[in-house]
Structure formats: C-alpha cells, structure tokens
C-alpha cells in the first residue's frame, strides 16, 4: 500500500476533505462535499489529536484541527521511522535533518476552517502551535474530549539535547496548555527513546489521568511501560511506575496503541 501513495511537491496547497455527518438535514443548497478545501500550506498530516467545531449565532462554523504535520520533502514512505522496509535495515539517522532544515520535520499545527451556512469555505489557515517548536508527533488528548473543545494536548517530542540524532527517535513527552500556552515535559535518560503516549482518564478534570508510554533502552535492549501522572507533568514526581516488558515481548518504536477500560473489552456487556 505504501508504494501506491504519492505526493505532488509542485502544488502549494494541501487538500482537506470534510465528510458531512448530517445526511437527513440536507436542503440541497450545500456545497459539493466531494471537493476538498485547499489548506494554504504544503504539508503531510501525519496524526490528528482532535477536531471540533464552534458555531456562531448566524449558523457559520469554525472547525479547529490539532495535528502533527511535516513537509513533503521529509516524509519518506519507504523509510518511515528509520526502517527501510525494502532492505529490512533500521537507521534512525535518515529521519533527522541538517541544522537549517528543521522546518521540514513533523511539528504540531492547528488548522482553522471557517464555513458559511452552506458549507462554503470562507477562510482556511494553518498555524504552528508556537509554544512548542521542537520536532513532535503522536499528538493525543483525553479521549473523553474527542470532538469537543479541549485545553490540553500531549505529544512525543525531542529534548534537543543529543548531538547525534537530535530530532528522532523521540525522548520526551510534552504537555501543552492551549489556553495559557504553557508547556511541561518529562524525558527519559541517555540512550533511551519513547514511542506514542496514550492517555488514560482518571477523574473529572481534563488533565486528570495517566500517560502510558513505551520506553526503549538501547544499551540494555529492553522495553519498559512507563506510567506518568498527567497532572504532575514537569514535576519531579510525574513518574508513577516503570514496568519492564519481558524480553520476548520487546517491540520497536512507532507502533500505535490505545487504552480500553475493562467494560469495553470484547465479551463484556
């Protein structure tokens, strides 16, 4: 499937398709939803954290999308996460760039789309989430806020402290407050890297929960499941537990996961 995908580096915009979820409300006056909205940025959207809408008194809608995106030049279908699937070799250095090419890397962005009452696009803009400029990916939120306005976004990112492989693999989890623009981080030790964080809700507040993240220790060739208190991010007691994964279950970086409470598992009613 990867080899069937392609991008058009000569096109200055990126298409965004909006799929209507209100077929019974159609009046016949809406826009042709098969025609994409052209975002004024040449970007490849890798992962989406959340999307929600705000409607004003006139019926116009503003859609906000929080995501990670990178340039066409950086994204390599055949060597994603440093793994060359054709040769079977792992080389994370191919995911890094030269000092003056950081803008090509994955970064957190916010896409704003303004639609009139017929769904016609009045304005579309793409802006970086400026309070965190380092390379980042795998953005997530409290899943109970999915589709609704959220305040917090979490992502895997780089501390920028390594001379070799400064941007990838990731070694830090960042918590961003979209309201007051504050950031808080937790990082692993030397020669240790992390994968995608997962949010587990615990209480009634949006950031009350745990973050699960897989840590890989290169020198020991071991994996650990790290549990972080999302409210304590940036504090010395953010780490709740680090559980060693049995060696025969070790797995590489880049795999996705999710959390499901026991009452959502198959076989339970």
Secondary structure, 3 states (H helix, E strand, C coil): CHHHCCCCCCCCCEEECCCCCCHHHCCCCCCCCCCCEEECCCCEEEEEEEEEEEECCCCCEEEEEEEEEECCCCCCHHHHHHEECCCCEECHHHHCCCHHHHHHCCEEEEEEEEECCCCCEEEEEEEECCCCCCCEEEEECCHHHCCCCCCEEEEEECCCCCCCCCCCCCCEEEEEECCCCCEEEEECCCCEEECCCEEEECCCCCCCEEEEEEEEECCCCEEEEEEEEHHHCCCCCCEEEEEECCHHHCCCCCCCCCCCCHHHCCCCC
